[in-house]
């Protein structure tokens, strides 16, 4: 990576690559860079490159660990998307059928909520204070 490249890549394992592509493009404003469904797709939103892989494929991202465990979708790790009006964004996404893991939580730095993609991977929507 060159010093002028500010792209950050995140990889999520998903149950269904096509459903993940649809979710991120339709609901969160990502663009498709490459779609090799059913096994892999690369999406972009600004400086974020999101790689989505189906588990169990031939790629290195889904290979078994030395103890035999296999990578799988879901969990608590997430990336954050900053929004100007969290309440309105949540209302829009709920109307579109997007699932949330929690309700809006407010803290010193702002407010957040955790949206789930179709495989249970999290996206934190954040409105700064």
Secondary structure as UniProt FT lines:
FT   TURN            3..4
FT   STRAND          8..14
FT   HELIX           17..28
FT   STRAND          31..36
FT   TURN            37..39
FT   STRAND          40..45
FT   TURN            46..47
FT   STRAND          48..54
FT   TURN            55..56
FT   HELIX           60..62
FT   TURN            66..67
FT   STRAND          78..82
FT   HELIX           86..95
FT   TURN            96..97
FT   STRAND          99..100
FT   STRAND          105..106
FT   STRAND          110..116
FT   TURN            118..119
FT   STRAND          122..128
//
